[in-house]
Amino acid sequence: MTQVAPKPIETSEGAAADRAAPRASERVMLAPALVTLSDPLSPGAEAIRALRTHVMAQHIQQGRRGLVICAASLDVGCSFVAANLAVALAQIGLKTLLVDGDLRSPSIHQLIPPRGQTAGLAGCLATAYAIVGDFIEEDLLPNLSVLYAGDGAANSQELLARELFEDVMNQCLRDYDVTIVDTPPANTSADARRICNVVGYALVVARRNKSLVSDVKTLVEQLIDDHAKVIGTVMNAE
């Protein structure tokens, strides 16, 4: 998928008459990398729609409601794929939740900024008797809600290892048609493997001239060992 750099776009959730409208004052400034909205006719946006078709046919239509986007190494476009795929799924009317599962170095907020300060997933997992919905930014875009990572958490592995994380993800899977989870690179921590084990399904992102075939193969084997099903891999072009 070729990432392009058009001008930043400003959107209001009330722009589409046939979709749910937010309060008129609520606007979201979206990053250019969100090509499904900023440059919908670009090769990158078309590649995302092709990926959406695959995910719909091979995953969602099978009754599966969650998908973890992961990568073997840094800077291969994991967050780019997660955010654009989530938007693309929302565009066809699916009630979609995008979760930033990278508690160490979150980036989803750079692509889709929150309306204000949010404790996010880290805050939810650190709160006893948390109500998941209190930490989710609902309907930032039509049909798209976001559970941000919150502030970086040095103890992310401990937070994700808690039974509460499983409860949170199970609630998300029940409440939304599809939940897409972004994760940190697998060669920096075991966080992505834990998340895949809980959600059960993964899509592995690689980047041309960046990812090593051996690293991707090792990650796939690890995910399978962790009882996650890898539904495929996607090549992110330079």
PEMOMO-V274654 format. One record per helix or strand of 3 or more residues. SS is the DSSP state (alpha for helix, beta for strand). FROM is the first residue (numbers start at 0). LEN is the number of residues. If there is no record, write none. Layout:
SS_FROM_LEN / SS_FROM_LEN
This chain:
beta_8_4 / beta_26_4 / alpha_34_4 / alpha_42_16 / alpha_59_3 / beta_65_6 / alpha_77_14 / beta_95_5 / alpha_107_4 / alpha_119_6 / alpha_131_4 / beta_136_5 / beta_143_4 / alpha_155_6 / alpha_162_13 / beta_177_5 / alpha_190_9 / beta_200_7 / alpha_212_13 / beta_228_8
